[in-house]
Amino acid sequence: MNRQALDEFKQQIPLMGYLQAHDWQPARPLSPGRWMGLCPLHGDHKPSFLVDTNKDLFYCYGCGRGGDVIRFAELYHQVKFLQAVALLRQWRGVEPALHEAERFYRIQLHRHSEAFAYLYQRGVRSWALIELMRIGYAPGGCLRGWLTQLGHPLPALRQAGLVTGVGYDSYVRRIVFPLEGNLYGRSISAAAPPHRFLPGAKGGLYAWDQVRQYPEVILVEGLFDYAVLWEAGFHNVTCSLGTHLNARQFRQLCDGTRTVYLAFDADSNGSGPQAAQCLSKSLRERGITARLVSLPEGHDPNSFFVGGGNAQEFHRLLQEASL
Ligand SMILES: [Zn+2]
């Protein structure tokens, strides 16, 4: 690769986009186009990582390292120059493949009554909600052919995790929800593991940009919990996709003054309530008011509504939520 080809290649992968896809977030602006944030290359406690989006360069005042997107990939993945270029090239092919897969799965939803039957049974019954959450269905055995026909190279599909190492569709008989840079697939068959993500980060809190404006936010574990609450008129709801929040999700919850209602599963083994306790403690340490919603034993918000609970009753649970 000569100098010019390398420059053109780099232009196709803006540093900021690559950083954000690896869960980096700017903490504060320095000047137009220049941002400071925590350094992803060393254990950083106060933002010392500078990103200049005008020049597409980074520099860390903590560990003294800096450079372009290729240099970042070298350091972040601990690989040599040529491997870093290869990783970036693959990554560039992943995003378009994900978008195309999402589009394909949404079309498939209309063709498979078993998918609608499952959604109905989980309380997802309005067309508006299906459109809002961009819900699709992966029947299995047909995505790879479609995407390769559209010109997506097989290595990119493998890299994205859409296709397995031996070349089969990864998602088979799964309801699919698009996330930031990932797809969550919920099996409709009891024989398969229920929850699956593609490799890579699960992203931030679900629909956070729409939710962060609310002074009171409801946090749930699963997207089907999110769906029923939204349908019941609670639009200040977000979802962490599991009880364990990643660093980015936690930072998001703490990025303003608000009350967070934790409505995790009241599972009989106590793991949901325990995780909620733990999280509420961490939130309080950051000055965020956290309240624990206690659902009837064995219920999650989804089963609460599917089992006949209504908005008024859930509202009461919020009012009774303990500090
Ligand atoms: Zn650093």
py3Dmol code that shows the C-alpha trace and the ligand (Angstrom):
import py3Dmol

protein = """\
ATOM      1  CA  MET A   1       0.000   0.000   0.000  1.00  0.00           C
ATOM      2  CA  ASN A   2       1.541   3.314  -1.015  1.00  0.00           C
ATOM      3  CA  ARG A   3       1.184   6.576   0.855  1.00  0.00           C
ATOM      4  CA  GLN A   4      -1.769   7.813  -1.174  1.00  0.00           C
ATOM      5  CA  ALA A   5      -3.697   4.547  -0.885  1.00  0.00           C
ATOM      6  CA  LEU A   6      -3.069   4.588   2.843  1.00  0.00           C
ATOM      7  CA  ASP A   7      -4.396   8.141   3.184  1.00  0.00           C
ATOM      8  CA  GLU A   8      -7.521   7.243   1.210  1.00  0.00           C
ATOM      9  CA  PHE A   9      -8.019   4.166   3.354  1.00  0.00           C
ATOM     10  CA  LYS A  10      -7.749   6.214   6.558  1.00  0.00           C
ATOM     11  CA  GLN A  11     -10.261   8.748   5.288  1.00  0.00           C
ATOM     12  CA  GLN A  12     -12.836   5.972   5.086  1.00  0.00           C
ATOM     13  CA  ILE A  13     -12.435   5.262   8.803  1.00  0.00           C
ATOM     14  CA  PRO A  14     -12.787   8.440  10.862  1.00  0.00           C
ATOM     15  CA  LEU A  15     -10.983   8.010  14.179  1.00  0.00           C
ATOM     16  CA  MET A  16     -13.944   9.244  16.233  1.00  0.00           C
ATOM     17  CA  GLY A  17     -16.304   6.698  14.682  1.00  0.00           C
ATOM     18  CA  TYR A  18     -13.875   3.894  15.350  1.00  0.00           C
ATOM     19  CA  LEU A  19     -13.315   5.025  18.944  1.00  0.00           C
ATOM     20  CA  GLN A  20     -17.028   5.277  19.662  1.00  0.00           C
ATOM     21  CA  ALA A  21     -17.633   1.851  18.187  1.00  0.00           C
ATOM     22  CA  HIS A  22     -15.135   0.654  20.780  1.00  0.00           C
ATOM     23  CA  ASP A  23     -17.134   2.285  23.561  1.00  0.00           C
ATOM     24  CA  TRP A  24     -15.085   5.457  23.886  1.00  0.00           C
ATOM     25  CA  GLN A  25     -16.970   8.588  24.778  1.00  0.00           C
ATOM     26  CA  PRO A  26     -15.841  12.196  24.778  1.00  0.00           C
ATOM     27  CA  ALA A  27     -16.076  13.666  28.304  1.00  0.00           C
ATOM     28  CA  ARG A  28     -15.709  17.349  27.417  1.00  0.00           C
ATOM     29  CA  PRO A  29     -14.903  19.546  24.430  1.00  0.00           C
ATOM     30  CA  LEU A  30     -11.598  21.407  24.391  1.00  0.00           C
ATOM     31  CA  SER A  31     -12.203  23.543  21.320  1.00  0.00           C
ATOM     32  CA  PRO A  32     -14.299  22.970  18.179  1.00  0.00           C
ATOM     33  CA  GLY A  33     -13.568  19.433  16.963  1.00  0.00           C
ATOM     34  CA  ARG A  34     -11.208  18.609  19.850  1.00  0.00           C
ATOM     35  CA  TRP A  35     -12.373  16.358  22.662  1.00  0.00           C
ATOM     36  CA  MET A  36     -10.991  14.990  25.901  1.00  0.00           C
ATOM     37  CA  GLY A  37     -11.994  11.638  27.376  1.00  0.00           C
ATOM     38  CA  LEU A  38     -10.683   8.699  29.389  1.00  0.00           C
ATOM     39  CA  CYS A  39      -7.775   6.930  27.702  1.00  0.00           C
ATOM     40  CA  PRO A  40      -8.761   3.468  26.414  1.00  0.00           C
ATOM     41  CA  LEU A  41      -5.063   2.489  26.286  1.00  0.00           C
ATOM     42  CA  HIS A  42      -4.200   2.791  29.957  1.00  0.00           C
ATOM     43  CA  GLY A  43      -6.068   2.767  33.301  1.00  0.00           C
ATOM     44  CA  ASP A  44      -7.181   6.385  33.179  1.00  0.00           C
ATOM     45  CA  HIS A  45      -9.096   8.115  35.988  1.00  0.00           C
ATOM     46  CA  LYS A  46      -9.320  11.661  34.737  1.00  0.00           C
ATOM     47  CA  PRO A  47      -9.723  12.421  31.031  1.00  0.00           C
ATOM     48  CA  SER A  48      -6.253  12.654  29.504  1.00  0.00           C
ATOM     49  CA  PHE A  49      -6.998  11.356  25.999  1.00  0.00           C
ATOM     50  CA  LEU A  50      -7.284  14.055  23.339  1.00  0.00           C
ATOM     51  CA  VAL A  51      -9.031  13.425  20.028  1.00  0.00           C
ATOM     52  CA  ASP A  52      -8.732  15.946  17.230  1.00  0.00           C
ATOM     53  CA  THR A  53     -11.473  15.242  14.698  1.00  0.00           C
ATOM     54  CA  ASN A  54     -10.137  17.911  12.296  1.00  0.00           C
ATOM     55  CA  LYS A  55      -6.779  16.190  11.978  1.00  0.00           C
ATOM     56  CA  ASP A  56      -8.094  12.684  12.798  1.00  0.00           C
ATOM     57  CA  LEU A  57      -5.390  12.220  15.421  1.00  0.00           C
ATOM     58  CA  PHE A  58      -5.249  11.314  19.113  1.00  0.00           C
ATOM     59  CA  TYR A  59      -2.801  11.978  21.909  1.00  0.00           C
ATOM     60  CA  CYS A  60      -2.806  10.794  25.513  1.00  0.00           C
ATOM     61  CA  TYR A  61      -1.229  13.071  28.123  1.00  0.00           C
ATOM     62  CA  GLY A  62      -1.219  10.150  30.550  1.00  0.00           C
ATOM     63  CA  CYS A  63       0.655   7.449  28.668  1.00  0.00           C
ATOM     64  CA  GLY A  64       2.231   9.735  26.082  1.00  0.00           C
ATOM     65  CA  ARG A  65       1.007   7.793  23.060  1.00  0.00           C
ATOM     66  CA  GLY A  66      -0.629   9.236  19.990  1.00  0.00           C
ATOM     67  CA  GLY A  67      -1.181   8.923  16.261  1.00  0.00           C
ATOM     68  CA  ASP A  68      -3.819   8.113  13.675  1.00  0.00           C
ATOM     69  CA  VAL A  69      -6.550   5.476  13.515  1.00  0.00           C
ATOM     70  CA  ILE A  70      -4.092   2.773  12.409  1.00  0.00           C
ATOM     71  CA  ARG A  71      -1.758   3.565  15.298  1.00  0.00           C
ATOM     72  CA  PHE A  72      -4.751   3.411  17.628  1.00  0.00           C
ATOM     73  CA  ALA A  73      -5.764  -0.009  16.288  1.00  0.00           C
ATOM     74  CA  GLU A  74      -2.166  -1.241  16.726  1.00  0.00           C
ATOM     75  CA  LEU A  75      -2.079  -0.160  20.367  1.00  0.00           C
ATOM     76  CA  TYR A  76      -5.644  -1.101  21.233  1.00  0.00           C
ATOM     77  CA  HIS A  77      -5.541  -4.590  19.727  1.00  0.00           C
ATOM     78  CA  GLN A  78      -1.788  -4.990  20.393  1.00  0.00           C
ATOM     79  CA  VAL A  79      -0.964  -5.961  16.834  1.00  0.00           C
ATOM     80  CA  LYS A  80       1.594  -4.867  14.237  1.00  0.00           C
ATOM     81  CA  PHE A  81       0.920  -2.291  11.512  1.00  0.00           C
ATOM     82  CA  LEU A  82      -0.190  -4.668   8.750  1.00  0.00           C
ATOM     83  CA  GLN A  83      -2.489  -6.619  11.079  1.00  0.00           C
ATOM     84  CA  ALA A  84      -4.000  -3.331  12.270  1.00  0.00           C
ATOM     85  CA  VAL A  85      -4.727  -2.336   8.668  1.00  0.00           C
ATOM     86  CA  ALA A  86      -6.307  -5.755   8.072  1.00  0.00           C
ATOM     87  CA  LEU A  87      -8.491  -5.408  11.199  1.00  0.00           C
ATOM     88  CA  LEU A  88      -9.627  -1.940  10.148  1.00  0.00           C
ATOM     89  CA  ARG A  89     -10.419  -3.150   6.662  1.00  0.00           C
ATOM     90  CA  GLN A  90     -12.583  -5.925   8.052  1.00  0.00           C
ATOM     91  CA  TRP A  91     -14.249  -3.567  10.493  1.00  0.00           C
ATOM     92  CA  ARG A  92     -15.127  -1.159   7.680  1.00  0.00           C
ATOM     93  CA  GLY A  93     -17.008  -3.998   5.982  1.00  0.00           C
ATOM     94  CA  VAL A  94     -18.905  -4.922   9.152  1.00  0.00           C
ATOM     95  CA  GLU A  95     -21.100  -1.830   9.586  1.00  0.00           C
ATOM     96  CA  PRO A  96     -22.736  -1.990   6.119  1.00  0.00           C
ATOM     97  CA  ALA A  97     -23.288  -5.737   6.553  1.00  0.00           C
ATOM     98  CA  LEU A  98     -25.073  -5.146   9.880  1.00  0.00           C
ATOM     99  CA  HIS A  99     -27.365  -2.529   8.360  1.00  0.00           C
ATOM    100  CA  GLU A 100     -28.209  -4.776   5.461  1.00  0.00           C
ATOM    101  CA  ALA A 101     -28.881  -7.711   7.806  1.00  0.00           C
ATOM    102  CA  GLU A 102     -31.218  -5.543   9.860  1.00  0.00           C
ATOM    103  CA  ARG A 103     -33.132  -4.557   6.736  1.00  0.00           C
ATOM    104  CA  PHE A 104     -33.330  -8.176   5.596  1.00  0.00           C
ATOM    105  CA  TYR A 105     -34.585  -9.393   8.983  1.00  0.00           C
ATOM    106  CA  ARG A 106     -37.287  -6.733   9.046  1.00  0.00           C
ATOM    107  CA  ILE A 107     -38.575  -7.956   5.697  1.00  0.00           C
ATOM    108  CA  GLN A 108     -38.530 -11.552   6.933  1.00  0.00           C
ATOM    109  CA  LEU A 109     -40.744 -10.659   9.876  1.00  0.00           C
ATOM    110  CA  HIS A 110     -43.681 -10.201   7.506  1.00  0.00           C
ATOM    111  CA  ARG A 111     -43.163 -13.623   6.008  1.00  0.00           C
ATOM    112  CA  HIS A 112     -43.159 -15.680   9.173  1.00  0.00           C
ATOM    113  CA  SER A 113     -46.298 -16.035  11.229  1.00  0.00           C
ATOM    114  CA  GLU A 114     -44.411 -17.860  14.013  1.00  0.00           C
ATOM    115  CA  ALA A 115     -42.499 -14.629  14.646  1.00  0.00           C
ATOM    116  CA  PHE A 116     -45.698 -12.603  15.026  1.00  0.00           C
ATOM    117  CA  ALA A 117     -47.202 -15.284  17.232  1.00  0.00           C
ATOM    118  CA  TYR A 118     -44.174 -15.070  19.520  1.00  0.00           C
ATOM    119  CA  LEU A 119     -44.251 -11.256  19.626  1.00  0.00           C
ATOM    120  CA  TYR A 120     -47.955 -11.317  20.437  1.00  0.00           C
ATOM    121  CA  GLN A 121     -47.421 -13.745  23.262  1.00  0.00           C
ATOM    122  CA  ARG A 122     -44.694 -11.465  24.707  1.00  0.00           C
ATOM    123  CA  GLY A 123     -47.000  -8.455  24.610  1.00  0.00           C
ATOM    124  CA  VAL A 124     -45.632  -6.789  21.469  1.00  0.00           C
ATOM    125  CA  ARG A 125     -48.880  -6.176  19.666  1.00  0.00           C
ATOM    126  CA  SER A 126     -48.787  -2.783  18.001  1.00  0.00           C
ATOM    127  CA  TRP A 127     -47.334  -2.071  14.630  1.00  0.00           C
ATOM    128  CA  ALA A 128     -46.013   1.277  15.843  1.00  0.00           C
ATOM    129  CA  LEU A 129     -43.894  -0.469  18.454  1.00  0.00           C
ATOM    130  CA  ILE A 130     -42.474  -2.963  15.957  1.00  0.00           C
ATOM    131  CA  GLU A 131     -41.521  -0.050  13.720  1.00  0.00           C
ATOM    132  CA  LEU A 132     -40.145   2.004  16.594  1.00  0.00           C
ATOM    133  CA  MET A 133     -37.868  -0.795  17.799  1.00  0.00           C
ATOM    134  CA  ARG A 134     -37.103  -1.890  14.208  1.00  0.00           C
ATOM    135  CA  ILE A 135     -37.865  -5.491  15.148  1.00  0.00           C
ATOM    136  CA  GLY A 136     -37.023  -8.219  12.652  1.00  0.00           C
ATOM    137  CA  TYR A 137     -36.919 -11.975  12.408  1.00  0.00           C
ATOM    138  CA  ALA A 138     -34.071 -14.317  11.499  1.00  0.00           C
ATOM    139  CA  PRO A 139     -35.549 -17.554  10.113  1.00  0.00           C
ATOM    140  CA  GLY A 140     -32.032 -18.920   9.486  1.00  0.00           C
ATOM    141  CA  GLY A 141     -30.473 -20.370   6.371  1.00  0.00           C
ATOM    142  CA  CYS A 142     -31.021 -17.428   4.037  1.00  0.00           C
ATOM    143  CA  LEU A 143     -29.087 -14.366   5.222  1.00  0.00           C
ATOM    144  CA  ARG A 144     -25.667 -15.402   3.964  1.00  0.00           C
ATOM    145  CA  GLY A 145     -26.887 -15.973   0.411  1.00  0.00           C
ATOM    146  CA  TRP A 146     -28.696 -12.625   0.362  1.00  0.00           C
ATOM    147  CA  LEU A 147     -25.754 -10.617   1.670  1.00  0.00           C
ATOM    148  CA  THR A 148     -23.112 -12.243  -0.518  1.00  0.00           C
ATOM    149  CA  GLN A 149     -25.346 -11.683  -3.516  1.00  0.00           C
ATOM    150  CA  LEU A 150     -25.399  -8.001  -2.590  1.00  0.00           C
ATOM    151  CA  GLY A 151     -21.616  -8.006  -2.657  1.00  0.00           C
ATOM    152  CA  HIS A 152     -20.771  -8.246   1.040  1.00  0.00           C
ATOM    153  CA  PRO A 153     -17.604 -10.346   1.301  1.00  0.00           C
ATOM    154  CA  LEU A 154     -17.861 -13.477   3.417  1.00  0.00           C
ATOM    155  CA  PRO A 155     -14.943 -12.483   5.716  1.00  0.00           C
ATOM    156  CA  ALA A 156     -16.866  -9.312   6.683  1.00  0.00           C
ATOM    157  CA  LEU A 157     -19.960 -11.401   7.487  1.00  0.00           C
ATOM    158  CA  ARG A 158     -17.847 -13.695   9.630  1.00  0.00           C
ATOM    159  CA  GLN A 159     -16.171 -10.751  11.309  1.00  0.00           C
ATOM    160  CA  ALA A 160     -19.582  -9.282  12.107  1.00  0.00           C
ATOM    161  CA  GLY A 161     -20.625 -12.640  13.511  1.00  0.00           C
ATOM    162  CA  LEU A 162     -23.631 -12.824  11.166  1.00  0.00           C
ATOM    163  CA  VAL A 163     -22.273 -16.037   9.693  1.00  0.00           C
ATOM    164  CA  THR A 164     -20.526 -18.806  11.635  1.00  0.00           C
ATOM    165  CA  GLY A 165     -17.002 -20.060  10.961  1.00  0.00           C
ATOM    166  CA  VAL A 166     -18.371 -22.900   8.848  1.00  0.00           C
ATOM    167  CA  GLY A 167     -20.610 -20.577   6.891  1.00  0.00           C
ATOM    168  CA  TYR A 168     -24.128 -20.925   8.372  1.00  0.00           C
ATOM    169  CA  ASP A 169     -26.359 -18.051   9.461  1.00  0.00           C
ATOM    170  CA  SER A 170     -25.621 -17.391  13.149  1.00  0.00           C
ATOM    171  CA  TYR A 171     -29.191 -16.406  14.029  1.00  0.00           C
ATOM    172  CA  VAL A 172     -31.786 -19.087  13.440  1.00  0.00           C
ATOM    173  CA  ARG A 173     -35.403 -18.671  14.542  1.00  0.00           C
ATOM    174  CA  ARG A 174     -34.672 -15.516  16.501  1.00  0.00           C
ATOM    175  CA  ILE A 175     -36.491 -12.236  16.954  1.00  0.00           C
ATOM    176  CA  VAL A 176     -33.897  -9.585  16.140  1.00  0.00           C
ATOM    177  CA  PHE A 177     -33.523  -6.133  17.706  1.00  0.00           C
ATOM    178  CA  PRO A 178     -30.932  -3.711  16.272  1.00  0.00           C
ATOM    179  CA  LEU A 179     -28.616  -2.094  18.826  1.00  0.00           C
ATOM    180  CA  GLU A 180     -25.731   0.313  18.296  1.00  0.00           C
ATOM    181  CA  GLY A 181     -23.257  -1.726  16.256  1.00  0.00           C
ATOM    182  CA  ASN A 182     -24.813  -5.029  17.246  1.00  0.00           C
ATOM    183  CA  LEU A 183     -27.950  -7.137  16.890  1.00  0.00           C
ATOM    184  CA  TYR A 184     -29.662  -8.894  19.776  1.00  0.00           C
ATOM    185  CA  GLY A 185     -31.401 -12.142  18.885  1.00  0.00           C
ATOM    186  CA  ARG A 186     -34.071 -13.738  21.100  1.00  0.00           C
ATOM    187  CA  SER A 187     -34.745 -17.377  20.319  1.00  0.00           C
ATOM    188  CA  ILE A 188     -38.391 -18.269  19.801  1.00  0.00           C
ATOM    189  CA  SER A 189     -37.553 -21.921  20.312  1.00  0.00           C
ATOM    190  CA  ALA A 190     -37.052 -23.326  23.804  1.00  0.00           C
ATOM    191  CA  ALA A 191     -34.341 -25.658  22.500  1.00  0.00           C
ATOM    192  CA  ALA A 192     -31.786 -22.890  21.831  1.00  0.00           C
ATOM    193  CA  PRO A 193     -30.071 -20.507  24.285  1.00  0.00           C
ATOM    194  CA  PRO A 194     -32.570 -17.643  24.695  1.00  0.00           C
ATOM    195  CA  HIS A 195     -30.276 -14.619  24.460  1.00  0.00           C
ATOM    196  CA  ARG A 196     -27.592 -13.964  21.886  1.00  0.00           C
ATOM    197  CA  PHE A 197     -25.548 -10.989  20.783  1.00  0.00           C
ATOM    198  CA  LEU A 198     -23.146 -10.731  17.905  1.00  0.00           C
ATOM    199  CA  PRO A 199     -19.497 -10.502  18.980  1.00  0.00           C
ATOM    200  CA  GLY A 200     -18.407  -7.084  20.176  1.00  0.00           C
ATOM    201  CA  ALA A 201     -19.823  -4.553  22.605  1.00  0.00           C
ATOM    202  CA  LYS A 202     -23.551  -4.520  23.379  1.00  0.00           C
ATOM    203  CA  GLY A 203     -23.450  -0.725  23.083  1.00  0.00           C
ATOM    204  CA  GLY A 204     -24.890   1.876  25.424  1.00  0.00           C
ATOM    205  CA  LEU A 205     -28.293   2.048  27.111  1.00  0.00           C
ATOM    206  CA  TYR A 206     -31.170   1.356  24.740  1.00  0.00           C
ATOM    207  CA  ALA A 207     -32.630   4.498  23.120  1.00  0.00           C
ATOM    208  CA  TRP A 208     -30.728   6.660  25.605  1.00  0.00           C
ATOM    209  CA  ASP A 209     -30.865   9.800  23.474  1.00  0.00           C
ATOM    210  CA  GLN A 210     -34.642   9.818  23.745  1.00  0.00           C
ATOM    211  CA  VAL A 211     -34.681   8.995  27.450  1.00  0.00           C
ATOM    212  CA  ARG A 212     -31.930  11.086  29.010  1.00  0.00           C
ATOM    213  CA  GLN A 213     -34.066  14.241  28.991  1.00  0.00           C
ATOM    214  CA  TYR A 214     -36.480  12.770  31.585  1.00  0.00           C
ATOM    215  CA  PRO A 215     -35.912  13.607  35.257  1.00  0.00           C
ATOM    216  CA  GLU A 216     -37.128  10.112  36.138  1.00  0.00           C
ATOM    217  CA  VAL A 217     -35.951   7.071  34.215  1.00  0.00           C
ATOM    218  CA  ILE A 218     -37.004   3.423  34.459  1.00  0.00           C
ATOM    219  CA  LEU A 219     -34.218   0.910  33.859  1.00  0.00           C
ATOM    220  CA  VAL A 220     -35.135  -2.653  32.870  1.00  0.00           C
ATOM    221  CA  GLU A 221     -33.109  -5.758  32.027  1.00  0.00           C
ATOM    222  CA  GLY A 222     -34.594  -6.900  28.737  1.00  0.00           C
ATOM    223  CA  LEU A 223     -35.982  -5.494  25.514  1.00  0.00           C
ATOM    224  CA  PHE A 224     -39.316  -7.236  26.016  1.00  0.00           C
ATOM    225  CA  ASP A 225     -39.603  -5.422  29.354  1.00  0.00           C
ATOM    226  CA  TYR A 226     -38.830  -2.214  27.495  1.00  0.00           C
ATOM    227  CA  ALA A 227     -41.455  -3.043  24.862  1.00  0.00           C
ATOM    228  CA  VAL A 228     -44.389  -3.616  27.225  1.00  0.00           C
ATOM    229  CA  LEU A 229     -43.597  -0.554  29.318  1.00  0.00           C
ATOM    230  CA  TRP A 230     -43.378   1.592  26.224  1.00  0.00           C
ATOM    231  CA  GLU A 231     -46.660   0.162  25.000  1.00  0.00           C
ATOM    232  CA  ALA A 232     -48.246   0.949  28.372  1.00  0.00           C
ATOM    233  CA  GLY A 233     -47.278   4.587  27.938  1.00  0.00           C
ATOM    234  CA  PHE A 234     -44.010   4.709  29.937  1.00  0.00           C
ATOM    235  CA  HIS A 235     -41.719   6.395  27.439  1.00  0.00           C
ATOM    236  CA  ASN A 236     -39.049   7.224  30.020  1.00  0.00           C
ATOM    237  CA  VAL A 237     -37.813   3.640  29.938  1.00  0.00           C
ATOM    238  CA  THR A 238     -34.406   2.321  28.946  1.00  0.00           C
ATOM    239  CA  CYS A 239     -32.763  -1.092  28.963  1.00  0.00           C
ATOM    240  CA  SER A 240     -29.303  -2.361  29.927  1.00  0.00           C
ATOM    241  CA  LEU A 241     -29.622  -5.777  28.189  1.00  0.00           C
ATOM    242  CA  GLY A 242     -28.776  -7.774  31.286  1.00  0.00           C
ATOM    243  CA  THR A 243     -28.291  -6.870  34.938  1.00  0.00           C
ATOM    244  CA  HIS A 244     -24.629  -6.031  34.474  1.00  0.00           C
ATOM    245  CA  LEU A 245     -24.085  -2.525  33.102  1.00  0.00           C
ATOM    246  CA  ASN A 246     -20.966  -1.868  31.073  1.00  0.00           C
ATOM    247  CA  ALA A 247     -18.865   1.205  31.899  1.00  0.00           C
ATOM    248  CA  ARG A 248     -20.478   3.265  29.182  1.00  0.00           C
ATOM    249  CA  GLN A 249     -24.034   2.464  30.311  1.00  0.00           C
ATOM    250  CA  PHE A 250     -23.153   3.369  33.878  1.00  0.00           C
ATOM    251  CA  ARG A 251     -21.653   6.688  32.780  1.00  0.00           C
ATOM    252  CA  GLN A 252     -24.799   7.408  30.779  1.00  0.00           C
ATOM    253  CA  LEU A 253     -27.037   6.912  33.834  1.00  0.00           C
ATOM    254  CA  CYS A 254     -24.803   9.348  35.745  1.00  0.00           C
ATOM    255  CA  ASP A 255     -24.594  12.028  33.049  1.00  0.00           C
ATOM    256  CA  GLY A 256     -27.195  14.291  34.673  1.00  0.00           C
ATOM    257  CA  THR A 257     -29.393  14.808  37.713  1.00  0.00           C
ATOM    258  CA  ARG A 258     -32.156  12.216  37.752  1.00  0.00           C
ATOM    259  CA  THR A 259     -33.977   9.497  39.615  1.00  0.00           C
ATOM    260  CA  VAL A 260     -33.484   5.970  38.312  1.00  0.00           C
ATOM    261  CA  TYR A 261     -36.130   3.324  39.000  1.00  0.00           C
ATOM    262  CA  LEU A 262     -34.552  -0.107  38.822  1.00  0.00           C
ATOM    263  CA  ALA A 263     -37.122  -2.625  37.618  1.00  0.00           C
ATOM    264  CA  PHE A 264     -35.079  -5.797  37.283  1.00  0.00           C
ATOM    265  CA  ASP A 265     -36.530  -9.303  37.319  1.00  0.00           C
ATOM    266  CA  ALA A 266     -37.814 -10.506  40.675  1.00  0.00           C
ATOM    267  CA  ASP A 267     -36.416 -13.964  39.968  1.00  0.00           C
ATOM    268  CA  SER A 268     -36.615 -16.510  42.725  1.00  0.00           C
ATOM    269  CA  ASN A 269     -32.842 -17.072  42.846  1.00  0.00           C
ATOM    270  CA  GLY A 270     -32.447 -13.425  43.840  1.00  0.00           C
ATOM    271  CA  SER A 271     -29.921 -12.476  41.160  1.00  0.00           C
ATOM    272  CA  GLY A 272     -32.056  -9.622  39.773  1.00  0.00           C
ATOM    273  CA  PRO A 273     -32.755  -7.974  43.153  1.00  0.00           C
ATOM    274  CA  GLN A 274     -29.131  -8.469  44.177  1.00  0.00           C
ATOM    275  CA  ALA A 275     -27.847  -6.786  41.008  1.00  0.00           C
ATOM    276  CA  ALA A 276     -30.329  -3.948  41.518  1.00  0.00           C
ATOM    277  CA  GLN A 277     -29.145  -3.428  45.124  1.00  0.00           C
ATOM    278  CA  CYS A 278     -25.564  -3.323  44.011  1.00  0.00           C
ATOM    279  CA  LEU A 279     -26.271  -0.901  41.170  1.00  0.00           C
ATOM    280  CA  SER A 280     -28.352   1.408  43.357  1.00  0.00           C
ATOM    281  CA  LYS A 281     -25.434   1.662  45.776  1.00  0.00           C
ATOM    282  CA  SER A 282     -23.017   2.599  42.977  1.00  0.00           C
ATOM    283  CA  LEU A 283     -25.508   5.143  41.618  1.00  0.00           C
ATOM    284  CA  ARG A 284     -25.975   6.744  45.027  1.00  0.00           C
ATOM    285  CA  GLU A 285     -22.201   7.096  45.362  1.00  0.00           C
ATOM    286  CA  ARG A 286     -22.348   9.176  42.198  1.00  0.00           C
ATOM    287  CA  GLY A 287     -25.148  11.349  43.530  1.00  0.00           C
ATOM    288  CA  ILE A 288     -27.953   9.713  41.530  1.00  0.00           C
ATOM    289  CA  THR A 289     -31.200   8.854  43.280  1.00  0.00           C
ATOM    290  CA  ALA A 290     -31.943   5.167  42.794  1.00  0.00           C
ATOM    291  CA  ARG A 291     -35.207   3.453  43.718  1.00  0.00           C
ATOM    292  CA  LEU A 292     -35.836  -0.266  43.710  1.00  0.00           C
ATOM    293  CA  VAL A 293     -39.116  -1.360  42.152  1.00  0.00           C
ATOM    294  CA  SER A 294     -40.326  -4.569  43.694  1.00  0.00           C
ATOM    295  CA  LEU A 295     -42.342  -6.671  41.304  1.00  0.00           C
ATOM    296  CA  PRO A 296     -44.429  -9.605  42.463  1.00  0.00           C
ATOM    297  CA  GLU A 297     -42.249 -12.685  43.128  1.00  0.00           C
ATOM    298  CA  GLY A 298     -41.141 -14.437  39.942  1.00  0.00           C
ATOM    299  CA  HIS A 299     -42.149 -11.573  37.651  1.00  0.00           C
ATOM    300  CA  ASP A 300     -40.323  -9.218  35.359  1.00  0.00           C
ATOM    301  CA  PRO A 301     -41.995  -6.142  33.860  1.00  0.00           C
ATOM    302  CA  ASN A 302     -42.827  -8.157  30.741  1.00  0.00           C
ATOM    303  CA  SER A 303     -44.626 -10.969  32.538  1.00  0.00           C
ATOM    304  CA  PHE A 304     -46.294  -8.414  34.811  1.00  0.00           C
ATOM    305  CA  PHE A 305     -48.029  -6.756  31.866  1.00  0.00           C
ATOM    306  CA  VAL A 306     -48.538  -9.912  29.820  1.00  0.00           C
ATOM    307  CA  GLY A 307     -50.135 -11.465  32.909  1.00  0.00           C
ATOM    308  CA  GLY A 308     -52.752  -8.711  33.023  1.00  0.00           C
ATOM    309  CA  GLY A 309     -51.009  -5.926  34.940  1.00  0.00           C
ATOM    310  CA  ASN A 310     -51.851  -2.419  33.776  1.00  0.00           C
ATOM    311  CA  ALA A 311     -50.213   1.000  33.691  1.00  0.00           C
ATOM    312  CA  GLN A 312     -51.986   2.169  36.827  1.00  0.00           C
ATOM    313  CA  GLU A 313     -50.752  -0.817  38.817  1.00  0.00           C
ATOM    314  CA  PHE A 314     -47.211  -0.355  37.559  1.00  0.00           C
ATOM    315  CA  HIS A 315     -47.427   3.295  38.465  1.00  0.00           C
ATOM    316  CA  ARG A 316     -48.260   2.250  41.988  1.00  0.00           C
ATOM    317  CA  LEU A 317     -45.181   0.008  42.057  1.00  0.00           C
ATOM    318  CA  LEU A 318     -43.088   3.011  41.060  1.00  0.00           C
ATOM    319  CA  GLN A 319     -44.611   5.105  43.847  1.00  0.00           C
ATOM    320  CA  GLU A 320     -43.901   2.352  46.355  1.00  0.00           C
ATOM    321  CA  ALA A 321     -40.349   1.803  45.114  1.00  0.00           C
ATOM    322  CA  SER A 322     -37.903   1.852  48.012  1.00  0.00           C
ATOM    323  CA  LEU A 323     -34.940   4.203  48.255  1.00  0.00           C
TER     324      LEU A 323
END
"""
ligand_1 = """\
1
ZN
Zn -3.239 6.805 27.845
"""
view = py3Dmol.view(width=600, height=400)
view.addModel(protein, "pdb")
view.setStyle({"model": 0}, {"cartoon": {"style": "trace"}})
view.addModel(ligand_1, "xyz")
view.setStyle({"model": 1}, {"stick": {}})
view.zoomTo()
view.show()
